[in-house]
Amino acid sequence: MSNWPKISIIIPVFNAEKYLDQCTTSLLSQSLAACEFIFVNDGSVDDSRDIIENYQKQDSRIKLINQENQGVSAARNAGIISAQGEYIGFVDADDYVSADYFERFLEYSGADLIAITPTDFGVNNSSLVKIVQFYQHMLTSDSFNSVCYKIFKRDLIIANRVTFPVGVCLGEDAHFIMRFLQYTQTVALLPDNQGYFYRENQESATKSPVKDYSVFDRVFSEFKLNHQKQYNIPLTVTEILDAKLQKLWKTYMAALSLYFRANSVMDKSERKQLIQKSMMEFSIIYTQTAHHAFWQSARGRFEQFVLSALVQQQFWKLKMAYGYSHYRNGIK
């Protein structure tokens, strides 16, 4: 295989005219010149296409695919088909990267999957890791599930027909990574260098006021997914359950915080109904897993208070806990 391009970077675009200049400039400024940049215009109705075409005239490394709006998964899949690089990476059109971002991945060129770890993982040195360890990271942390912090061997993607699930609104990144891992022999982790600059979307679930049960639904649906059957994960049932309980607890507590915030577009009675519904769903899971060591592990006073309120199904107690927490931390 030719050494060019080394990495194909796929950028799905939908009405991103406000951010495309900064995103594109950061990509064209990469210290690793052996990159191709595949922009997939997913039916934008603003000036996104014109902006990309103007940059394309200036740099032959840019490819542009235009398609009707089909969603981010279909856009990424179209980019994969067009990619020619040894590796494939991803950037979102409203984000941007440091000049050495993609060159850093090549510290472990040759590995099937190379990932930059979130800061909370405590990885200080680049290293090869066991596939089992990587699965555990994936199952316990949402912050590890983005494809934008990783590059993937293209040959493995193509040979095994690894794609993003079309029509799935949440969790498409995790699905792609889990599918890819089934065919992976070597994984390298690099310490976070703060080189990917994520622009927080004000319409995202973590920023916008909640309007329905969807955030809770995602939390519980992911827990109920049979990861071992669907992805053939090389972990024991107990190890998978332990990782899933850790993630469930973190994400459910964060979801509760969203629903208890004062900026909700729902009235208090609607919020109360949804929270109580989630408490019942949590109670079923807790009852089924109460024997597990995770629930007996040490936790801080706030978490212990919240768990007690959930186990006892005491809404007033839960409301009091989050009201105090939000007041103390200045959360509105």
N, C-alpha and C positions, 0 to 999 in steps of 0.2 A: 504493500500500500504506500502511496505517496505520503510524504510528511505534511502535505498541505491538503486540506486544512487539518490541524490537530484537533480542534474543538469546533463543533457546530453549535451555535447558541441560538435557541429558538425563543422568539418573543411574540406571544399572542397579543393582538392589538384590537381593542374595541373602544372607539370614541376616546382616545387617549391624547388628543392634540395638545392639551395643557402640559403634558409631561414628556412627550416624545423627544423634544430637543435635548433635554438633559439626559434622558436614557440613552439615546443614540450616540451622543457625543461621548458619554462615558464608555460605551462599547468600542467605538472607533479609536479611542485613546488607549486601548489595552496594550500593555508592554509585550504581551504575546501577540505577535503579528499574524501567526498562523491560525486565524479564526475565520469562520464564515458566520454571518449574522442573518438568520432567516426570520423575517418579519411576516407574520400571518395576519393579514387584515381580515378580521372576522365580521365583515358587514358593517364597518363603521359608517356613520352618516355625517361625521364632522370632517375636518381637514386632515385626518390621520394619513390617509393614502397619499395625498399630495406631499405631505411632509416627508414621508418615507421615500417617495420617488425622487424628491430633490436630493436627499442624501445618497440615494442609489447612483445618481449621476456623478457624484464626487468620489465614490468608493466602490470598486467592483466586488468587494467582499460581501456586499449586501444583496440578499435575495428577497423578493417580495412575492408573496402568495396572496391572492385576493379570493375570498369565498363569501358566500352568504352567511349570515349570522347563525352559528351552530353551537356556540359555547366554547369555553376555554379548552376543554378536553379534545374536542374535534380539531380545534386550531393547532394544538400541540401535536396531535397525531399527524396532521398534514405536514407539519414541519419535520417530523421524524422521517417521513417518507422521502422528503427532499434532501435530508442531511447527508453529507459526504465525509464528515470528520471521523477520526478515530474514536472520539468521545462526543457525547451530546450533553449540553448544559441548557439551563432555562433561566430566563430573566423576565419578570413582569414589566409591562410597558410603562407603568407609573413608578417604577423603581429605578435605581441607578447603582453603579458599582465603582469601586476604586480602580485605579489604573493597573494594578498588579493582581487584581482579583483572580482571573483565570490562570495566570501564569503560576500562581501559588499551588494550584491543584496538581501541577505536574511534578511536584516534589516526589510524588509516588506514581509517576507515569508507569503503566503496566498493570496496576490493580484494576479489577473489573469495575469497582465503585469507589470513588474518592469523595469524602464528605468533610465539609467544615462543620465543626461541632458548635452548638450554642455555648455561650459563656458559662452557663450553669452546669455544664458537664465536667468542668475541671480538667479538660485535656490540655496539657502544657507542651507536649512534644508530639510531633508527627509519628504515627505508628500504625502498623498493620494490626487488625483486631480479628478475633474469631467471629464468624457469622452469627453465632449464638448471642454474643455480646451486643451485636448490632440490632438483632431482633428485640432484645430486652430494652434497648434504648427506644426503639420505635414504639413498643407497646406501652411504655411508661410516660412518654413525653410528647405533647403536641408540637413543641418547638423543634423536634427532630424530624418532623414529617414533611417538610417542604422540599420540593425538588430543586428549588433555587439555590440551595446550599450544597449541591452535589453535581458531579459529572458521572456519566454512565457510558460503559463501553457500547458503542453503536452496534457492533456485530452481534452482541448478545441480545440486544433489543430486537433486531431484525430477525435473527435466526429463531427466536422463541416467540415472536409476534407479541411482544409486550406493548400494550397500549394503555392510554388513559380511558376510563369508562365514560362513555358519552351519556349525557342525561342525568349524571350524578352531580348534585349541587355542592355537596360537601364531602371531603375525604378522598377526592380523586388523586391527590398527590400520594397519600399513604397507600392506596390501592396499587398505584404504579410501582412504588418502591418495593412493596411486599412481593409483587409478581416478579420483579426483576431479581430480587434476592434468591428466588428459587433456583436460578441458573448461575449464581455468583460463586466464584471460588475464593476471591481475595477482596477484602475491604480495607481501605486506609482511612484513618481519621486525622484531620489536621486541626490544630487549635484555632479558635475564632480570632480573626484579625480585624473584625468590624469593617469588612470590606464590602458588604452588601447593605445598601441603604434602602430600607423598606419604608415606603410612604404609606402611613396609616390611612386607610380608606374610611372616611367618615360614615359611609353607608354599611360598613362591615358589622358583623354581629357583636363585636366587642365594643363598638362605639355607638351605634344607633340604638335608640330605645327599642326594647323588645315589644313585639306586637302579638305574638301567639306562642304556642308551645314548642316551636321548632328548635330552639336552643336546647331545651331539656330533652327533646326527642333525639337530637343528635348524640347527646351524652349517653343516653341509655341504649340507643341502637348500636353504637360502637361497642359498648360493653357486651352486648348480647351476641355480637358477631362471632361465629365459630372460626377463629383465626387458624387453628390447627388444621381443620378440614379444608378451608378455602385456600390457604397459602402453604400448607404442608410445613409449618414452622417446626424446626428441630428442637423444641423445648418440651418438657414434661407438662402434663395438665396442671400440676401444682404451680410450676414456674410461670406458666401463662396466666393463671388466675391471679397470682401475686402481682404480676406486672399490670394486669387489667384493673385490679382493685386500686392500685396506686393511682393510675390515671383517672379512674372513675371518681375517686375522692377529690382529686385536684380540680377536675373539670366541673364536677357537680357543685362544689363550693363556689367556684367562679361564676357559674350560671346563676346560682342563688343570689349572688351579689348583684348581678344584672337586673334580676326581677324585683329586687327590693329597692332599687334606686328610684329616687324621686322624679327623675326625668321620663319615666315611663309614659307612653301615650295611652295606656290603659287606665281605667279607673281602679280604685283600690279593691273593689269586689272581684273584678276580673283577674287581677294579679293574684289575689288570695286563692281563687279557685285553681289557677294554674300551678301555683306553688304547692298547694295541698295535693293536687294530682301527682306532682313530682315526688312529694313526700311518700305517697302511697307506693309509687313505683320503686323508689329507693328502699322502702321498707321490705318489699318482696325480695329484692336482691340481698339486703342485709340478712334477712331471715335465712336465706338459702346458703349464705357464706359466713354466718356468725362464728362458726368454728375455726375459721381461718386465722392464722397468726397475725395477719395485717391489722385486724380490728383490736387486737390486744396490745399492739405496739404503742410506745409512748408518743404522745402528741401534746401540743401546747394547750393552754387553758381555753383559748377561743375555740380551737378545733374540738376539744373535748366537750365543750358546752354545746356546740352545734350538733355534734354526734348524739349527745344525750337528748336534745330536742327532737331530732329526727327519729330516734329509736322510740321515744315516748309519743311521737306524733303530736307534738305541742307547737302549733303554729305561732302562738303568742311569744313563746320562748325564743323561737327562731327569729322572729321579727325583731325582738329586743336585741338579740345578739348582733344582727347585721345593722340595725339602726345605730347602735353604739359604735360598731366598727367603722361605719361610714362617717359618722360624726368625728371620730378620733382621727381619721385619715383624710378628712376634708373632701370626701367623695359625695357628689350630689346625685 
